[in-house]
Amino acid sequence: MTFAIKAEVGDPKARTFAFRAQKTMYGGKRIARGDEIFILASENEGGAGLVASGVVTSAEATPRKRGIARQTPRVSIAVRRTALAKRRLGRGELKPFADWKDGRPETELNFKFYRQATNKIVGISDEAAAFLRGFF
């Protein structure tokens, strides 16, 4: 499975990234060492959307807090960058793709990342991964 993360990214050109206790949705909790991941710098924190692709070098589930019934699973990951994005892809480019049932990779990404404003790690389809690879 391929994954994508939308999170605060301090240096989009860094060779490695560390993301601590990130929320997971849409299968994101299954991320593991060796998985391919696409990194989107969260526009909520001043980022520009898709910035890099990489390989997960470590993944560790964050323990759940006691006494809280409903908790979104969280994972801490480290990533080695393999490429920098050559074209822009962010909220503005994905916003027009809002017909949730059209099956387009752009719509999948818009739904998973921008329907809710939260930062998160998500599992993405092979079609969405192929679409994202076209930006490198």
C-alpha positions as CSV (number, residue, x, y, z in Angstrom):
1,M,0.0,0.0,0.0
2,T,1.1,3.6,-0.7
3,F,0.6,6.4,1.8
4,A,0.5,10.2,1.9
5,I,0.8,12.6,4.8
6,K,-0.3,16.1,5.2
7,A,1.6,17.7,8.1
8,E,3.6,20.7,9.1
9,V,6.9,20.5,7.2
10,G,9.7,22.8,8.5
11,D,12.1,22.4,5.6
12,P,10.5,20.9,2.4
13,K,13.9,20.2,0.9
14,A,15.2,18.2,3.9
15,R,16.7,14.8,3.1
16,T,14.8,13.2,6.1
17,F,11.6,14.0,7.9
18,A,10.3,13.0,11.3
19,F,6.6,13.2,12.0
20,R,5.5,12.5,15.6
21,A,2.1,11.2,16.8
22,Q,0.3,11.9,13.5
23,K,-3.4,11.1,13.2
24,T,-4.2,8.3,10.8
25,M,-7.3,7.7,8.6
26,Y,-8.3,5.6,5.6
27,G,-5.8,2.8,6.5
28,G,-3.0,5.1,7.5
29,K,-2.4,3.1,10.7
30,R,-1.0,0.3,8.6
31,I,2.0,2.3,7.5
32,A,5.3,0.4,7.9
33,R,9.0,0.6,7.2
34,G,9.7,0.4,3.5
35,D,6.4,1.9,2.4
36,E,6.3,4.7,-0.3
37,I,4.9,8.0,1.0
38,F,4.0,11.3,-0.5
39,I,4.5,14.4,1.7
40,L,2.2,17.4,1.6
41,A,3.2,20.5,3.5
42,S,0.0,21.6,5.3
43,E,-1.4,24.8,4.0
44,N,-2.9,25.4,7.5
45,E,0.7,25.9,8.7
46,G,1.9,27.9,5.7
47,G,3.0,25.0,3.5
48,A,2.5,24.6,-0.2
49,G,0.9,21.2,-0.6
50,L,2.8,18.4,-2.3
51,V,6.6,18.8,-1.7
52,A,8.3,15.4,-1.7
53,S,8.1,11.7,-2.0
54,G,10.0,9.3,0.2
55,V,10.4,5.9,1.8
56,V,9.3,5.2,5.4
57,T,12.4,4.3,7.4
58,S,10.6,3.7,10.7
59,A,7.0,3.6,11.9
60,E,5.8,3.2,15.5
61,A,2.2,3.3,16.8
62,T,1.6,5.8,19.5
63,P,0.1,4.3,22.6
64,R,-3.6,5.2,23.2
65,K,-4.3,7.4,26.2
66,R,-6.2,5.8,29.1
67,G,-9.7,6.8,29.8
68,I,-10.6,8.2,26.4
69,A,-13.2,6.0,24.6
70,R,-12.8,7.2,21.0
71,Q,-9.3,8.0,19.8
72,T,-7.9,8.3,16.3
73,P,-4.9,6.0,16.0
74,R,-1.6,7.9,15.8
75,V,1.7,6.9,14.4
76,S,5.2,8.3,14.5
77,I,7.2,7.9,11.3
78,A,10.6,8.8,9.9
79,V,11.0,9.3,6.1
80,R,14.0,9.4,3.8
81,R,13.2,11.8,0.8
82,T,13.6,10.2,-2.6
83,A,12.4,13.2,-4.8
84,L,11.2,16.8,-4.7
85,A,7.9,17.8,-6.4
86,K,8.4,19.6,-9.7
87,R,4.9,20.9,-9.9
88,R,2.4,22.4,-7.4
89,L,-0.4,20.3,-6.1
90,G,-2.4,21.7,-3.1
91,R,-5.8,22.7,-1.9
92,G,-6.4,25.1,-4.8
93,E,-5.6,22.5,-7.5
94,L,-7.7,19.8,-5.9
95,K,-10.7,21.9,-4.8
96,P,-12.6,21.6,-8.1
97,F,-12.7,17.8,-7.7
98,A,-15.6,17.5,-5.3
99,D,-17.9,14.9,-7.0
100,W,-17.1,12.2,-4.3
101,K,-18.3,9.4,-6.5
102,D,-16.4,10.1,-9.8
103,G,-13.5,7.8,-9.1
104,R,-10.8,10.3,-10.0
105,P,-7.5,10.2,-8.1
106,E,-7.7,14.0,-7.7
107,T,-11.1,13.6,-6.0
108,E,-9.8,10.9,-3.7
109,L,-6.9,13.2,-2.6
110,N,-9.3,16.2,-2.1
111,F,-11.7,14.0,-0.1
112,K,-9.0,12.5,2.2
113,F,-7.0,15.6,2.8
114,Y,-9.2,18.7,2.4
115,R,-12.7,17.7,3.3
116,Q,-11.4,17.8,6.8
117,A,-8.7,20.3,7.6
118,T,-6.8,18.1,10.0
119,N,-3.3,16.8,9.3
120,K,-3.1,13.1,8.9
121,I,-1.5,10.0,7.3
122,V,-3.7,8.2,4.8
123,G,-3.6,5.1,2.7
124,I,-4.1,5.9,-1.0
125,S,-5.2,3.9,-4.0
126,D,-2.8,2.7,-6.7
127,E,-4.5,5.3,-9.1
128,A,-3.9,8.1,-6.7
129,A,-0.2,7.0,-6.2
130,A,0.3,6.9,-10.0
131,F,-1.2,10.4,-10.3
132,L,1.1,11.8,-7.6
133,R,4.2,10.2,-9.2
134,G,3.5,12.4,-12.2
135,F,4.5,15.4,-10.1
136,F,8.1,14.3,-9.7
